[in-house]
């Protein structure tokens, strides 16, 4: 008997709990020749802004032991080009497309949420709050509960679609941030975004990245991500989407046990473009081999 793999995130129904992570999967079309998009639960677009962004100078990606540092700088085509050039592909795929987006003021976030709300092909919105608030002296929205709540509330007022907030791990207390977003109207939380790190070229005595620092992802951050998912899932009533170093079905299932309703696969797609599909299939096989009828029975089922 095939196990039930479907889960719900707000009003979003997924055929299985595996999504792709923003910034690692283009806008979906780029990976469509490598992955059967109808074998995964959803895919998340590169982060969108009101205007196109070229991103940071190179070098802006470097491998590290157990992971990868990136300082892409939120390069993206902008909302207008997304609507004109990327949305037509979304119509051809029977898999929810989630639009990740960001701004530098609450008003910018709200404008983007409103424009994305009007696009039928966009199934849900994921708010990236790891950006500086230019009106508040550069305070990163995702590190201040009040700033985060203001962004989430602005977006909530601008959309009826499922609103997911992607939390930064670069904070003293991620539970405080999660509760602030829940109180402001989020439907779900993505936990976690990348951790700030750096790499040094010893011979040149210079940082490897042109931006000096970047976001660390990959297997190296999995233990931190697991801990944060476990903390947040116990504190909020919202579905949690686990992210951080998921390279296999086993990794994904650990996040489910820790309290995640779904997961996102990111860095693994650079190593193996078909990773998300293989992880989804591997999860189903693991459940079937053990006679587990429904993946939802594992959510938060960690013992001890």
matplotlib code that plots the C-alpha trace (Angstrom):
import matplotlib.pyplot as plt

x = [0.0, 1.4, 1.7, -0.1, 2.5, 0.3, 0.6, -1.0, 0.7, -2.1, -4.5, -1.7, -2.1, 1.1, 1.3, 4.4, 6.4, 9.4, 9.9, 12.9, 14.6, 14.6, 17.8, 18.8, 16.2, 16.0, 12.3, 11.6, 12.1, 15.8, 15.6, 12.6, 14.9, 16.5, 13.5, 10.0, 8.4, 5.2, 7.0, 7.8, 5.4, 6.3, 9.1, 10.1, 11.4, 14.5, 13.8, 11.9, 12.2, 10.4, 13.3, 15.8, 19.0, 22.5, 23.7, 27.1, 30.5, 32.3, 33.6, 30.4, 30.2, 32.8, 32.8, 33.6, 34.0, 30.5, 28.8, 28.8, 29.1, 27.1, 27.0, 24.9, 23.3, 19.7, 20.2, 16.8, 14.9, 12.4, 8.7, 7.8, 10.1, 8.9, 5.3, 6.2, 8.9, 8.6, 5.0, 4.0, 6.1, 4.3, 1.0, 2.5, 3.3, 0.8, 2.9, 2.5, 4.9, 5.8, 7.1, 9.9, 10.2, 11.9, 12.0, 13.7, 10.7, 7.4, 5.7, 7.9, 7.0, 3.3, 3.5, 5.2, 2.7, -0.2, 1.2, 2.0, -1.5, -2.9, -1.0, -3.1, -0.1, 1.6, 0.2, 1.7, 4.1, 7.4, 8.6, 12.4, 12.9, 16.8, 17.1, 18.0, 15.3, 16.6, 14.2, 15.4, 19.1, 19.8, 18.3, 17.7, 14.0, 14.7, 16.7, 14.2, 10.8, 9.1, 10.5, 9.6, 6.1, 5.6, 6.6, 4.4, 1.4, 1.9, 2.1, -0.8, -3.0, -2.0, -2.6, -5.1, -2.7, -0.8, 1.9, 5.1, 7.9, 11.5, 13.3, 17.0, 19.1, 21.4, 19.5, 19.7, 16.3, 14.6, 11.5, 10.9, 11.1, 8.7, 6.1, 6.3, 5.6, 2.8, 1.2, 1.4, -0.5, 1.9, 0.4, 3.7, 7.4, 10.4, 13.3, 16.1, 17.8, 21.6, 24.1, 26.6, 30.1, 33.3, 36.3, 39.9, 42.5, 45.6, 48.2, 46.6, 45.6, 42.2, 38.6, 37.6, 34.3, 34.2, 31.5, 33.8, 30.9, 28.2, 25.5, 26.6, 24.3, 24.7, 25.3, 27.4, 24.4, 22.0, 22.4, 21.7, 18.7, 17.3, 17.6, 15.9, 13.0, 12.5, 12.4, 10.1, 7.7, 7.2, 6.5, 4.1, 0.8, 1.8, 3.2, 7.0, 9.0, 12.5, 15.5, 19.2, 21.6, 19.0, 20.8, 18.9, 15.5, 16.8, 17.8, 14.3, 12.5, 14.6, 13.2, 9.7, 10.3, 11.6, 8.3, 8.5, 5.4, 7.4, 11.0, 13.0, 16.0, 18.6, 22.3, 21.8, 20.4, 23.8, 25.4, 22.6, 19.9, 17.4, 17.9, 14.5, 12.7, 14.9, 14.4, 10.6, 10.7, 13.1, 10.9, 7.9, 10.0, 11.2, 7.6, 6.4, 9.2, 8.2, 4.5, 3.9, 0.6, 0.8, 3.8, 1.8, 2.0, 5.8, 5.4, 6.8, 6.9, 10.4, 10.6, 12.6]
y = [0.0, 3.4, 5.8, 9.1, 11.8, 14.9, 17.8, 21.2, 24.6, 27.1, 26.8, 25.2, 21.5, 19.7, 16.2, 15.5, 17.6, 18.3, 21.8, 23.5, 26.4, 30.0, 31.0, 27.4, 26.5, 29.5, 30.2, 26.5, 26.3, 26.1, 22.7, 21.3, 19.1, 17.5, 17.2, 16.0, 19.0, 17.0, 14.6, 17.3, 19.2, 22.8, 24.9, 28.4, 31.1, 33.2, 36.2, 39.0, 42.7, 45.7, 46.5, 44.1, 43.6, 42.6, 41.3, 41.5, 41.4, 38.1, 35.9, 35.3, 31.6, 29.4, 25.8, 25.2, 22.0, 20.6, 23.4, 26.5, 30.3, 32.5, 36.3, 36.5, 39.7, 38.8, 39.0, 38.8, 39.9, 42.1, 41.8, 43.1, 40.7, 37.9, 38.5, 38.8, 36.1, 33.7, 33.3, 31.7, 28.6, 28.3, 27.7, 24.5, 22.8, 21.1, 21.9, 24.9, 27.7, 29.9, 33.3, 34.5, 38.3, 41.1, 44.8, 47.5, 49.2, 47.7, 49.6, 47.8, 44.5, 45.3, 46.4, 43.2, 41.1, 42.9, 42.4, 38.7, 38.2, 39.1, 36.4, 33.2, 31.0, 32.0, 29.6, 31.2, 33.9, 33.5, 36.7, 37.0, 39.3, 39.0, 42.5, 45.9, 48.4, 51.5, 53.7, 52.4, 52.9, 49.5, 47.3, 43.9, 43.2, 39.6, 40.4, 42.7, 41.4, 44.7, 45.3, 41.7, 42.1, 45.3, 43.6, 40.6, 42.8, 44.9, 41.8, 40.1, 43.2, 43.0, 39.3, 36.5, 33.9, 31.6, 33.8, 32.1, 34.0, 32.8, 33.4, 34.3, 32.2, 35.2, 36.2, 35.7, 34.1, 32.6, 31.7, 35.4, 36.2, 33.3, 34.4, 38.0, 36.8, 34.5, 37.4, 39.6, 37.1, 34.6, 31.3, 29.4, 29.8, 28.7, 27.8, 28.7, 31.0, 30.9, 31.6, 34.4, 33.2, 34.0, 32.3, 33.5, 33.0, 32.5, 33.1, 36.3, 37.3, 38.4, 37.3, 34.8, 36.5, 40.0, 40.8, 39.5, 37.6, 35.4, 32.9, 29.5, 26.6, 22.8, 19.9, 21.9, 23.9, 20.9, 20.5, 24.2, 24.1, 21.0, 22.6, 25.8, 23.9, 21.9, 25.1, 27.0, 24.1, 23.7, 27.4, 28.3, 26.9, 27.4, 24.8, 25.0, 24.3, 22.9, 24.1, 23.5, 20.9, 18.4, 16.1, 12.8, 11.4, 10.6, 14.2, 15.3, 12.9, 14.1, 17.6, 16.1, 14.4, 17.6, 19.3, 20.4, 19.8, 20.2, 20.7, 22.7, 21.3, 23.9, 23.3, 19.6, 20.7, 22.2, 18.8, 16.8, 18.7, 15.9, 15.9, 17.2, 14.5, 11.8, 12.9, 12.9, 9.4, 8.2, 9.5, 7.6, 4.4, 4.7, 5.0, 2.1, -0.2, 0.4, 0.2, 3.9, 4.8, 8.7, 11.0, 13.4, 10.9, 11.7, 15.5, 16.4, 12.8, 13.1, 11.1, 11.9]
z = [0.0, -1.0, 1.9, 1.9, 1.2, 0.8, 3.3, 3.7, 4.2, 4.9, 2.0, -0.2, -0.8, -1.7, -3.3, -1.1, 1.5, -0.8, -2.2, -3.7, -1.9, -3.3, -5.1, -5.9, -8.6, -10.8, -11.7, -12.2, -16.0, -15.7, -13.9, -15.8, -18.0, -15.0, -12.6, -13.2, -11.5, -11.0, -8.7, -6.1, -3.8, -4.9, -6.2, -5.0, -7.3, -6.9, -4.7, -6.6, -6.1, -7.7, -9.9, -11.6, -9.6, -11.0, -7.7, -6.2, -8.0, -8.5, -7.1, -5.2, -4.6, -2.9, -1.7, 1.9, 4.0, 4.1, 2.3, 0.2, 0.7, -1.6, -1.9, -5.0, -3.8, -4.6, -8.4, -10.1, -13.2, -11.3, -11.0, -14.5, -16.3, -14.1, -15.1, -18.8, -19.2, -16.4, -15.5, -18.9, -18.0, -14.7, -16.6, -18.1, -14.8, -12.5, -9.4, -7.1, -7.8, -4.7, -5.3, -2.9, -2.7, -0.8, -0.4, 1.6, 3.2, 4.4, 1.5, -1.1, 0.4, 0.4, -3.3, -4.3, -2.3, -4.0, -7.5, -6.8, -5.3, -8.7, -10.6, -10.7, -11.5, -8.2, -5.6, -2.5, -1.4, 0.6, 2.3, 2.6, 5.6, 5.6, 4.1, 5.6, 6.3, 4.6, 6.6, 9.9, 9.6, 7.9, 10.6, 9.0, 9.1, 10.1, 13.2, 14.8, 15.9, 15.5, 12.0, 11.0, 12.3, 10.3, 7.1, 7.6, 8.6, 5.4, 3.2, 5.0, 4.2, 0.5, -0.2, 0.4, -0.7, 1.7, 3.2, 4.3, 6.1, 5.7, 9.0, 9.4, 11.7, 12.4, 15.5, 19.3, 19.6, 16.6, 18.6, 19.4, 15.6, 14.8, 17.4, 16.0, 12.5, 13.7, 15.5, 12.4, 10.2, 8.7, 7.5, 7.7, 8.5, 6.5, 8.9, 8.1, 5.7, 5.4, 8.2, 7.7, 7.1, 5.3, 3.6, 3.4, 0.7, 2.8, 0.1, -1.1, 2.4, 1.1, 1.5, -1.2, -1.8, -3.3, -0.8, 2.1, 3.8, 2.4, 3.3, 4.4, 3.2, 2.8, 5.2, 7.6, 8.8, 9.1, 12.9, 13.5, 11.2, 12.9, 16.3, 15.1, 13.4, 16.6, 18.7, 16.4, 15.8, 19.5, 20.0, 17.2, 15.9, 12.2, 9.8, 9.7, 6.5, 7.3, 5.4, 5.9, 4.5, 3.3, 0.9, 1.3, 2.2, 5.6, 6.2, 5.1, 7.4, 10.4, 9.8, 9.7, 13.1, 14.5, 13.7, 10.0, 7.9, 4.7, 3.7, 1.1, -0.8, -1.8, -2.1, -2.9, -6.3, -7.3, -6.6, -8.2, -10.2, -9.6, -5.8, -4.9, -6.9, -5.6, -2.0, -2.4, -3.9, -1.2, 1.6, 0.1, -0.2, 3.5, 4.7, 2.5, 3.7, 7.4, 6.8, 7.8, 6.2, 6.3, 6.4, 8.6, 11.4, 11.6, 12.0, 15.4, 16.4, 17.9, 21.1, 24.3]

ax = plt.figure().add_subplot(projection="3d")
ax.plot(x, y, z, "-o")
ax.set_aspect("equal")
plt.show()
